[in-house]
Amino acid sequence: MVDKLELYHRAAIQSRENRLWPLYGAGFENLGRNGRPIAVDIPSYGPDELLVRHDACGICFSDIKVINAGEQHPRIFRDMKKEPVVLGHEVTLTIVGVGEHLAGQYKVGDRFIVQADVYYGGINYAYGYMIQGGMSQYSVIGERVLHGDEGNYLIPVQPQTGYAESALVEPWACVVATYNQTYRTGLKPGGVTWIIGTPQAREDYFFSAGLDEANHPARLVMSNVPPAFANRLREQAARLSIEVVELPLERQKSYDERLRHEAAVIHFDPLPPEFDDIIILGPDPDIIEAVSPHLAHFGIVAIMADTPLPRLVQVDIGQVHYHRSLYIGGSGPDIAQVYRRQPVRSHLKAGGKTWLVGAGGPMGHMHVQWALQLDQPPAALLCTALTWHRLQTIESEFWARARTENVNFTCLSADDGVYRERLAEVAGDGFDDIIVLAPSAEAVADAAAYLAPGGVMNVFAGLKRGTMVALDLNLVCQRDIRIIGHSGSTIPDMRLMLEHVESGRLSPNHTVAAVGSLEAARAGYEAVREATFPGKVVIFPHIKEFPLTPLTQLNDRLPTVYAKLNKGREWTLEAEQEFLRLMLP
């Protein structure tokens, strides 16, 4: 008798039915029909397309954002009632049908994961957003994925790799990517630079690099630049054939009851409203707030501050996260030196002190695991969450590992009556790295005060664009603090993470908290929304109906699967194989 799991690995289609969860609009009431998935025919595919089977799919909090927002979500741009969205971007898949034009490149049984952030013709057609995602049994993949703007978004998976662990490569790649960010240390070559004078500006500014034959912007925009410096800039620009534009920057009285300060009024026509570099000559919070919204993606605001800024500055932390904006600062007169003097360090400081803010959820679990498996981990690791029940699993799972790695490991909950005292005690002279996993502007503002000189705050939680946080940018200008943010991944990030998994260096299985069938997806979404589990929910679309079940409760339902868990709580390849043998139809 042929093993049922072996037949599944061979990718033989035994059903013409395709079950899936359509989302017809905002709200859980629009997920599926009558709270259940629907059944349709398996889709047909053309000569340049692949028919794929979704084998496992993790649930991400980003999915909850789509359910909440519906068509208002920035990655959804269609009528969802007519063309519903099928979520699921943390997915692993197997090819079950190959179009005739692709026969030499793919074969039935080939396995892949997907870099979900698909771009085609400059438009984002993300998998699980605009392209049907993993909360379906079958789907068709074509030109957008196979020949997108960054090449092929499919990444091959070895046959022996587990389904859950390969599906969770996507969120893990986001964790790895957040520690591999790089930033410019000079003006963007060929970009647009905007230099703005203030009443505090000096005349003797200059560029020791970045405005020369080797590298220079294509366009230089000047507003109220001190005359002597402006003349030198025009002379340099003429020698380098840089276009120079004079942009008046006026002020008018603001009657906003909250601010009551002078605000800048900016007229861009005919200029594009985005700039790669914005250099502000003086510590002027009003100007910083007025011009920062006009940064391009990966843009830099450089603050030339010989004296402290007089107040906190409203910073769009969503822009920092999604656009990878960066604020730097320092005293003059060499502007290039401000760019070079403190390059951004995105990796955790070896032997340093790290604080994970909001560490109780699945992504916190991953960040803790990543920090402790580094060749040179931090010497101290603090994990905090609002309530203790969110941290209990983190402490029980990682305390022994931290001790083995000689890491001073502490978990604190904000509902502890002595939280502030304990936090100050652990912080000491400050943290070298603060990773903000809590989607809270207040958490960002509060944590910034605990950074050590030269420290880095990395905002991992995806706070939406326009989320303003009052920050002391004197930390940036005088203490070389860097505030960065990111939680996406690229194809190289995914390949790197998959290599970690398949070489045995890192196991995403450690992150799995609960499993279920496709019918359990709604319960899975609700569990993620309510932060029920400290780890990931993984759905197996092709198994018989099975309720969402925490791993620790599998002993009651599937004792032979439970017996193959590691320590009765950690998913393993052997447990998955037993699970599928029992649950495949």
Secondary structure, 3 states (H helix, E strand, C coil): CCCHHHHHHCCCCCCCEEEECCECCCCHHHECECCECEEEECCCCCCCCEEEEEEEEECCHHHHHHHHHHHHCCCCCCCCCCCCECCCCEEEEEEEEECHHHCCCCCCCCEEEECCCCEECCEECCECCCECCCCECEEEECHHHHCECCECCEEEECCCCCHHHHHCHHHHHHHHHHCCCCCCCCCCCCCEEEEEECCCCCCCCECCCCCCCCCCCCEEEEECCCHHHHHHHHHHHHHHCCEEEECCEEEEECCCCCCCCEEEEECCCCCCCCEEEEEEECCCHHHHHHHHHHEEEEEEEEEECCCCCCCCEEEEHHHHHHCCCEEEEECCCEHHHHHHCCCCCCCCCCCCEEEEECCCCHHHHHHHHHHHHCCCCCCEEEEEECCHHHCHHHHHHHHHHHHHCCCEEEEEECCCCCHHHHHHHHHCCCEEEEEECCCCHHHHHHHHCCEEEEEEEEECCCCCCCCEEEECCHHHHHHCCEEEECCCCCHHHHHHHHHHHHCCCCCHHHHEEEEEEHHHHHHHHHHHHCCCCCCEEEEECCCCCCCCEEHHHHHHHCHHHHCCCECCCECCHHHHHHHHHHHCC
